[in-house]
Amino acid sequence: ITKDNDRGVYLKDLKIYLPSQEVLFQCNEILLEKDKYLVVGNSGSGKSTFFKTLRGLWPYAQGYISFPKNSNILFVPQKAYMPL
C-alpha cells in the first residue's frame, strides 16, 4: 500500500483470498477517481473484507494498492474490528 499518485485509489493485479485460499475478489486494474463510492452486495460477499484489504488489515491478499498523496481516508465498518 502506497500513497504515491494524484489521481485516486488505484488497484492493480489485486487478488483477495479467504483463509481457505479461495479467491474472493480479483481485478486487473481499477482507478477510483471520485471522492465517494457506494459498495453494495449480498451479505457475506466480501464487502468488509475488501475494505480491510484496502486498509492493510486483511493478510490474505496480493497486488498493488495506491492512494492519493496527502490523502486521509476513513473506513467505518458495520462491526468494530480489532486486529489480534
NORZIHU-V16263 format. One record per backbone hydrogen bond with DSSP energy under -1.0 kcal/mol. NH is the residue of the N-H (numbers start at 0). CO is the residue of the C=O. E is the energy in kcal/mol with one decimal. If there is no record, write none. Layout:
NH_CO_E, NH_CO_E
This chain:
1_64_-2.1, 4_66_-1.2, 8_31_-1.9, 9_65_-2.9, 10_29_-3.0, 11_63_-2.4, 12_27_-2.6, 13_26_-1.1, 14_61_-2.8, 15_24_-3.0, 16_59_-3.6, 17_21_-2.5, 20_17_-2.6, 23_15_-3.3, 24_15_-1.6, 26_13_-2.2, 29_10_-2.6, 31_8_-3.3, 44_41_-1.9, 49_45_-2.3, 50_46_-1.8, 51_47_-2.4, 52_48_-2.2, 53_49_-2.2, 54_50_-1.8, 55_52_-1.2, 56_51_-3.1, 60_58_-1.2, 61_14_-2.2, 63_11_-2.7, 65_9_-2.5, 66_1_-2.8, 68_4_-2.8, 70_67_-1.4
